Every structure is written in structure tokens, then in C-alpha cells.
């Protein structure tokens, strides 16, 4: 195939965190089964359906390993995805010269790698990112930060000896390219602001740090916008987001939760915007720019659901990302826009057991020939619930899943090995691309390293409009 060197004016990049091929397969079936149609017609069965982005005309694969790990974490893969350089496990926006936790080496500008948002800003484009995780979490952090440890989201988790390094939240608010990002939306209030309050709906995220230095970085962001006479809005609820006059807003900071946003099925629509709503709002602001824009949208709760072994939630979050893609395509009225959907890594979710065509993807696959008990179509390699327990002094047995509510969003699917959480997978992830343009902007089919991927995006976004 001859390489296509035409240029796009805008780029929208969707990242399904942990959205490996098995997750996509299971989610397309799940989405079709939610519509409750076609179960008795093999030509219209859920297995034959498509997620919206699966209909994109260009497809490729990406390798996901870190420099020092066969199976990666999200910080290393996000750095590769957004900056074009593979790096070490759990490091952000730096190359492999920076080892995990090495503050001093991370301060060396020679070891910093820059993201597609920095490239876009240098080309005069507007930029933004949307996530339903924390805005300081591993994936979005790679867009703006250079840090030796992804956990350094705020100062309270930084170890002794790292005093010379800025936490990730401060880098977002105080340094470029974070200062110049037009749209920032997600969770993570506890990393940005000290002395926050906790509610039953919006608790403190005990997995993340909590700011304790007395600073309010949200207020500092607002003061900077005021001092520069920028047209801006700061919002904390879906109601506030809906009330924005986008024609009069060039900068938006939306922080909607102390930690992560709620799973899509748990959202209170008066309080928390959906991923689709945030994506649509971001596009409204960014596409006003004459020089084009680059927008990154992360469906980060796919990964969180997988880590807990809650497969239905993971599939439901993938469908929520797909809805964000569909709604965004409707909003993108400007020509010459490249839309890409991909993932940063896979998970250990398995689809197995020879279930009949049209079977519930959340249901029973068959009965085990070893222990005579049923097992589910979806299982995990590792996780917190192996569902085995002692039967007597010499034997163990396991829970029969047919006696449990497999449709419960909190149901944890059986794992082979007991661990503190379900771990990532190390396989390739799929890239889907489409160009809303007068001309075709093609994605060359291949199993790509992240550098080739990044080169493609870089060429597109730094070019002049068609």
C-alpha cells in the first residue's frame, strides 16, 4: 500500500484504558444484547454486531511492552502513545534514562519527552484532554508531565529525597504545556486542592494521594486565567457544564470528583457528566480555533473495572466510550479531522468455554469436565476472587456461578490465580482510524511500534490546514 502523506487539521484520539481485543469483542456482544434484538437470528446475532468505531476503515496493531517490562503499566504505555518513546514501568513523560523513583534524573531536560499536545501547541493549535479518571492519573499525566513515578500525583506521596521534583498536579497547573491546555476535564480534586470534603457519593480515593500542603491549584489556575484576561470557566458538576456558553469560553477546567468519576451506570446526571457529555463540550470549545486542535479522550474506568474483576462494568464502560465516539463524530463538523480509537494495553480477560451462539456474554459457558461445576464465558487470569474454598482436608471446590447473579455490576468473575487485583495483559492493542475530510488521511496497516505511531500523529497535527 502506498503511504498517504496528506495532512489533517484536527486530531481526536480516544484511548480505552485496558481495552484489549477481548474486551472489544465482549463489549460488542454486550452492547447488542442490551438492545435485546437479534438473539434468534444468526444473521443479526450479537456476535455479528459492531461497536461504532469498529466500522472505521483503517486498522492497525500496536505493541505495548515497556522498556523494562514484558507486560506494561499505563504510565509507560501513555508515554509511548503520546510522546513516541518507550520508557520504564510507571514513569511518565521521560525516556528510559530515568529509572522508577529517580527524582534527580527526571529533572534533566535531556531525558524529557514531549507529547502530541506540546507539538500541537507549538503549531498554534488548541489542545485539550478529557478523562473519567483523575486528571493527574497515569494516562493523562503523560500529556503534560515529566515524572519519575506515576504515584507522585501530589506532594503527600512523594518520598524523602524527591523534594526537588514537582508533583504531577503542580506540573499541570504551573508548567507548559499544562498551562496552555484549553480544556481539562476529569476527576482528581483531592490531588489539586487541600482540605477537601468527602461525601457518600464522592468519597476520598484511598488509592491516590491527598493534597496536604494547603494549596488550592484549581484556584491558582483560575487566578492565572484572570490575570491573562482569558475567557474561562471552572465547573464541578454536570449542571455547571451544561450552562457554559461555549461561544464565550476558550479555557475550561472541569473537576467533577475527588478521585475517579463514577462508573457510567452509577452516575447521578445532576452531578456527574458522562464521558460523551465531556467530549462534546470539549469539541465545542476546541473547534472554534482557526488553526485546528488536538483532543485526547480517555475511557479510563474500563481498566479500573478490569482490575477489580468486574467484567460487566468493564464492558459497560467500553460501551460508554463507544457512545462518546459516536456523539463526537456528530459534533465534528469541521473538515479534515482525523479520529483515532485505540488502547494503551490489554487485560487478562478471557472469552472461553464454547458457549452457544447468542449466549449471554455474562453467562455460563458450560460445565467443567473436571469438577462438574459450571463456569462463565468471561474469566480472568489473575484477580481478587478465585472462588475456590476447602471442601475437606484433602480437596477444594469452587463456587457454582450459576447460583450467583452474573448480571450484577459488582460481580467479580473467577480468576485463576489469587492476587491483589487483576493484572494487565501484554498483547497488542488495535488502532481504528477514520478521517472526516474532503480527502483521505490513511493509517498504514501494520503491527507498529509506538514511534511509528507517534510519527503519524505528529506529521498530521503539525501540518498547515488543507
C-alpha positions in Angstrom: 0.0 0.0 0.0 1.3 3.5 -0.9 1.7 5.7 2.1 -0.7 8.6 2.4 1.1 11.9 3.3 -2.0 14.2 3.3 -2.5 16.3 6.4 -5.3 16.6 8.9 -6.3 19.9 10.5 -7.6 18.3 13.7 -7.0 15.1 15.7 -9.3 13.4 18.2 -7.6 10.5 19.9 -9.8 8.2 22.1 -7.9 5.8 24.5 -9.8 3.0 26.1 -7.6 2.2 29.0 -7.2 -1.6 29.2 -9.4 -2.0 26.1 -7.7 -5.1 24.6 -9.2 -7.1 21.7 -11.1 -9.5 24.1 -12.7 -6.5 25.8 -13.8 -5.1 22.4 -15.2 -8.5 21.4 -17.1 -9.0 24.6 -18.3 -5.4 24.6 -19.8 -5.5 21.1 -21.8 -8.6 22.1 -22.8 -7.0 25.4 -23.9 -3.8 23.6 -26.0 -5.8 21.1 -27.6 -7.8 23.9 -28.5 -4.7 25.8 -30.7 -3.9 22.7 -32.3 -7.4 23.2 -32.6 -7.9 19.4 -31.3 -10.5 17.0 -30.9 -13.3 19.5 -32.8 -15.8 17.4 -31.5 -14.7 14.0 -27.9 -15.8 13.4 -27.5 -13.0 10.7 -28.4 -10.4 13.3 -26.9 -12.1 16.4 -24.8 -10.0 18.8 -21.6 -11.7 17.6 -22.2 -10.2 14.2 -22.6 -6.7 15.5 -20.1 -3.8 15.7 -19.1 -1.0 18.0 -19.3 2.3 16.3 -15.5 2.6 16.0 -15.1 -0.9 14.6 -16.6 0.4 11.4 -13.7 2.8 10.9 -11.9 2.0 7.6 -8.3 1.8 8.8 -7.0 -0.7 11.3 -3.5 -1.4 12.8 -1.9 -3.0 15.8 0.4 -1.6 18.4 2.9 -3.4 20.6 2.6 -2.4 24.2 5.7 -3.6 26.2 7.7 -1.1 28.4 11.4 -0.8 28.1 11.9 -2.9 31.3 8.6 -5.0 31.3 7.0 -7.5 29.0 3.6 -6.6 30.4 3.3 -2.8 30.8 1.6 -0.3 33.0 -0.4 2.7 31.9 2.2 5.4 32.6 4.8 3.7 30.3 2.3 3.0 27.6 0.8 6.5 27.7 4.3 8.0 27.3 4.9 5.8 24.3 1.4 6.5 22.9 1.5 10.3 23.3 5.3 11.0 23.2 6.6 8.4 20.8 9.2 7.0 23.1 9.0 3.7 25.1 10.1 4.1 28.6 10.3 2.3 32.0 7.5 0.9 34.1 5.4 3.6 36.0 7.5 6.5 34.7 5.8 9.5 32.9 7.0 11.8 30.1 10.6 10.7 30.4 12.8 8.3 28.5 14.5 5.1 29.7 17.4 7.0 31.3 15.0 7.8 34.2 14.6 4.8 36.5 11.5 4.4 38.6 11.6 6.8 41.6 14.8 8.6 40.5 13.8 12.2 41.0 17.2 13.8 40.2 17.5 12.1 36.7 13.9 13.1 35.9 14.9 16.8 36.3 17.3 16.6 33.3 15.6 18.2 30.3 17.6 15.9 28.0 15.6 13.0 29.4 12.2 14.6 28.9 10.0 13.6 26.0 7.2 15.8 24.8 3.6 14.9 23.9 1.3 15.5 21.0 -0.3 18.3 23.0 3.0 20.2 23.2 3.6 19.6 19.4 0.1 20.9 18.7 0.6 24.0 20.8 3.8 24.7 19.1 1.9 24.6 15.8 -0.7 27.1 17.1 -3.4 24.6 17.7 -5.9 24.4 20.6 -5.5 21.4 22.9 -7.5 19.5 25.5 -8.0 16.2 27.3 -10.9 14.5 28.9 -10.8 11.6 31.3 -13.1 9.9 33.7 -10.1 9.1 36.0 -8.2 11.7 37.8 -6.7 14.5 35.6 -3.4 13.6 37.3 -3.7 9.9 36.7 -1.1 7.9 34.7 -2.6 8.2 31.2 -3.4 11.9 31.1 -0.2 12.8 33.0 1.9 11.7 30.1 0.3 14.5 28.1 2.0 17.3 30.2 4.2 15.9 33.0 7.8 14.6 33.3 7.9 12.4 36.4 9.9 9.5 37.8 6.8 7.9 39.4 3.2 7.9 38.4 2.1 7.9 42.0 3.5 11.4 42.6 0.2 13.0 41.7 0.5 15.3 44.7 3.1 16.1 47.3 1.9 13.8 50.0 3.0 10.7 48.3 6.5 11.9 47.3 9.2 10.2 49.3 12.1 11.8 51.1 14.8 12.8 48.6 12.3 13.9 46.0 11.9 17.4 47.3 13.4 19.0 44.2 10.7 17.4 41.9 7.3 18.8 41.3 4.3 16.6 41.8 2.2 15.9 38.7 -0.7 18.2 39.7 1.6 21.2 40.0 3.2 20.4 36.6 -0.3 20.6 35.1 -1.1 23.9 36.6 2.4 25.6 36.7 4.3 24.3 33.7 4.0 24.1 29.9 2.3 22.5 28.2 -0.2 22.2 31.0 -0.6 26.0 31.4 -1.7 26.3 27.8 -4.1 23.4 27.6 -7.5 24.8 26.7 -9.8 22.1 28.1 -9.1 19.9 31.1 -11.8 17.7 32.4 -11.9 14.7 34.8 -11.7 13.9 38.5 -8.9 14.3 41.0 -9.9 17.2 43.1 -8.1 15.7 46.1 -4.8 15.9 44.2 -5.3 19.5 43.3 -6.8 21.0 46.4 -6.1 20.7 50.1 -8.8 20.2 52.8 -11.5 18.8 50.5 -14.7 17.3 51.9 -15.9 13.8 51.4 -19.5 12.6 50.7 -21.1 9.2 50.3 -21.5 9.9 46.6 -18.0 11.4 46.2 -15.6 9.8 48.7 -11.9 10.3 49.1 -10.0 7.9 46.8 -7.8 5.9 49.2 -5.7 4.5 46.4 -4.5 8.0 45.5 -2.7 10.8 47.3 -4.5 13.6 49.0 -3.1 17.2 48.8 -1.9 18.4 52.3 0.3 21.4 51.5 -2.5 23.9 51.9 -2.6 24.9 48.3 -5.6 25.1 46.0 -4.3 24.5 42.5 -7.8 24.9 41.0 -8.0 28.5 42.4 -4.4 29.1 41.1 -5.4 28.0 37.6 -8.4 30.4 37.8 -6.2 33.3 39.0 -3.8 32.7 36.1 -6.7 32.9 33.6 -7.9 36.1 35.2 -4.5 37.7 35.1 -4.2 36.9 31.4 -7.8 38.2 30.7 -8.7 34.8 29.3 -12.4 33.8 28.7 -12.7 30.8 31.0 -14.9 28.6 33.2 -14.3 26.4 36.2 -17.1 23.8 36.8 -17.6 20.9 39.2 -21.0 19.5 38.2 -22.7 18.3 35.0 -25.2 21.2 35.6 -22.4 23.7 35.5 -21.0 22.1 32.4 -24.4 22.3 30.7 -24.7 26.0 31.5 -21.5 27.0 29.7 -21.7 29.5 26.8 -19.1 27.8 24.6 -19.0 30.8 22.3 -17.5 32.8 25.1 -15.2 30.2 26.6 -11.7 29.5 25.5 -10.4 27.7 28.6 -12.3 25.2 30.7 -11.3 23.4 33.9 -13.8 20.8 35.0 -13.1 18.7 38.1 -16.1 16.6 38.9 -14.9 14.2 41.7 -12.4 13.9 44.5 -11.0 10.8 42.8 -12.3 9.0 39.8 -15.7 9.8 38.3 -18.5 7.4 38.9 -18.9 4.4 36.7 -21.4 5.2 33.9 -24.1 3.1 35.4 -23.8 4.8 38.8 -23.8 8.4 37.5 -26.2 11.0 39.1 -26.9 13.1 35.9 -27.4 16.2 38.1 -23.9 15.9 39.4 -21.5 14.0 37.1 -21.2 14.4 33.4 -20.8 11.3 31.2 -17.7 10.8 29.0 -19.9 11.6 26.0 -21.0 14.9 27.5 -17.5 15.9 28.4 -16.2 15.0 25.0 -18.9 17.0 23.3 -18.2 20.1 25.4 -14.5 19.8 24.7 -15.1 19.7 21.0 -17.4 22.8 21.2 -14.6 24.8 22.7 -11.7 23.5 20.7 -13.1 23.6 17.2 -13.5 27.3 17.3 -9.8 27.7 16.7 -8.7 28.6 13.2 -5.5 26.6 13.4 -7.2 23.4 14.4 -7.0 21.3 17.6 -5.8 18.1 19.2 -8.1 16.4 21.8 -7.4 13.3 23.8 -10.3 11.4 25.4 -9.7 8.6 27.9 -12.2 6.0 28.9 -10.1 5.1 32.0 -12.7 3.2 34.0 -12.5 0.2 31.6 -9.2 -0.5 33.2 -10.4 0.1 36.8 -13.3 -2.3 36.3 -11.0 -5.0 34.9 -8.6 -4.5 37.9 -11.4 -5.4 40.2 -12.5 -8.3 38.1 -15.9 -6.8 37.5 -16.3 -7.7 33.8 -19.8 -6.2 33.3 -18.6 -2.8 34.4 -15.6 -3.1 32.1 -17.9 -3.9 29.1 -20.3 -1.2 30.1 -17.5 1.4 30.3 -16.4 0.3 26.8 -19.9 0.9 25.5 -19.8 4.4 27.2 -16.6 5.1 25.4 -18.2 4.0 22.1 -21.1 6.4 22.8 -18.6 9.2 23.3 -17.1 8.3 19.9 -20.5 8.3 18.3 -21.5 11.6 19.8 -18.2 13.2 19.0 -18.5 12.3 15.3 -21.8 14.2 15.2 -20.1 17.2 16.7 -17.1 17.3 14.4 -18.5 19.5 11.7 -15.1 20.9 10.6 -13.5 19.1 7.6 -10.1 17.5 7.7 -10.3 15.8 11.1 -8.6 12.5 11.9 -10.4 10.4 14.6 -8.5 7.5 16.2 -9.6 5.0 18.8 -7.1 2.7 20.5 -6.0 1.4 23.8 -2.8 1.6 25.9 -2.7 -2.1 26.9 -4.8 -5.2 27.2 -6.1 -7.1 30.3 -6.2 -10.7 31.2 -9.9 -11.1 30.4 -10.6 -14.4 28.6 -13.6 -15.4 26.5 -13.8 -19.2 26.6 -15.8 -22.4 27.0 -17.6 -22.9 23.7 -20.9 -21.1 24.7 -23.6 -21.3 22.0 -24.1 -18.5 19.5 -26.3 -15.9 21.1 -25.5 -16.9 24.6 -25.4 -14.1 27.2 -21.8 -12.9 27.3 -22.0 -12.5 31.0 -23.4 -16.0 31.5 -22.4 -19.6 31.8 -20.2 -21.2 29.1 -20.5 -24.8 30.1 -20.0 -27.4 32.9 -16.4 -28.3 33.7 -15.4 -31.8 32.9 -13.0 -31.8 35.8 -15.2 -30.8 38.8 -18.7 -30.9 37.3 -19.4 -27.3 38.1 -20.4 -24.5 35.7 -18.0 -21.8 34.6 -18.6 -18.5 33.0 -17.7 -17.4 29.5 -15.6 -14.5 30.9 -12.8 -15.2 33.3 -9.5 -13.6 34.4 -6.0 -14.9 34.6 -5.4 -13.2 38.0 -7.6 -11.4 40.4 -9.0 -11.0 43.9 -11.7 -13.7 43.7 -10.6 -17.2 42.6 -13.8 -18.6 44.1 -12.1 -21.8 45.4 -12.6 -22.9 49.1 -11.7 -26.0 51.1 -14.0 -29.0 50.7 -12.4 -31.3 53.2 -8.8 -31.9 54.4 -7.6 -33.0 51.0 -9.8 -31.3 48.4 -11.0 -27.9 47.4 -14.1 -26.9 45.4 -15.3 -23.7 43.9 -18.4 -21.6 43.8 -21.0 -22.6 41.1 -21.5 -19.3 39.2 -25.0 -20.4 38.0 -26.1 -19.9 41.6 -25.0 -16.2 41.6 -26.3 -13.1 40.0 -23.9 -12.7 37.0 -25.7 -9.5 35.8 -24.7 -7.7 39.0 -22.3 -4.8 38.1 -20.2 -5.7 41.2 -20.0 -9.4 40.4 -16.3 -10.5 40.3 -15.6 -13.1 37.7 -13.4 -16.1 38.6 -9.7 -15.7 38.4 -7.1 -18.5 38.0 -4.6 -17.0 40.4 -5.3 -15.1 43.6 -3.6 -11.6 43.6 -4.3 -8.1 44.9 -6.0 -7.2 41.6 -6.4 -8.5 38.1 -3.2 -7.6 36.2 -2.7 -6.1 32.7 -2.1 -8.2 29.7 0.9 -7.9 27.4 -0.7 -8.4 24.0 -1.1 -5.9 21.1 -3.9 -3.4 21.0 -5.9 -2.4 18.0 -5.9 1.1 16.4 -9.0 2.2 14.5 -9.0 5.4 12.4 -11.2 7.5 10.2 -10.8 10.9 8.6 -13.7 13.3 8.4 -12.2 15.1 5.5 -12.5 16.1 1.8 -9.5 13.9 1.2 -8.4 10.6 2.7 -5.9 10.6 5.6 -4.9 6.9 5.8 -3.4 4.9 8.6 -1.0 2.3 7.2 -1.8 -1.2 8.2 0.9 -2.9 10.3 1.9 -4.1 13.7 3.5 -0.8 14.8 6.0 0.2 17.4 4.9 3.3 19.2 7.5 5.5 17.5 5.9 4.9 14.1 2.5 5.6 15.5 3.7 8.8 17.1 5.3 9.9 13.8 2.0 9.5 12.0 0.2 11.7 14.6 3.0 14.2 14.7 3.0 14.7 10.9 -0.7 15.2 10.9 -1.0 17.8 13.7 2.0 20.0 12.9 0.9 20.5 9.3 -0.8 23.5 7.9 -4.6 23.2 7.1 -5.5 21.5 3.8 
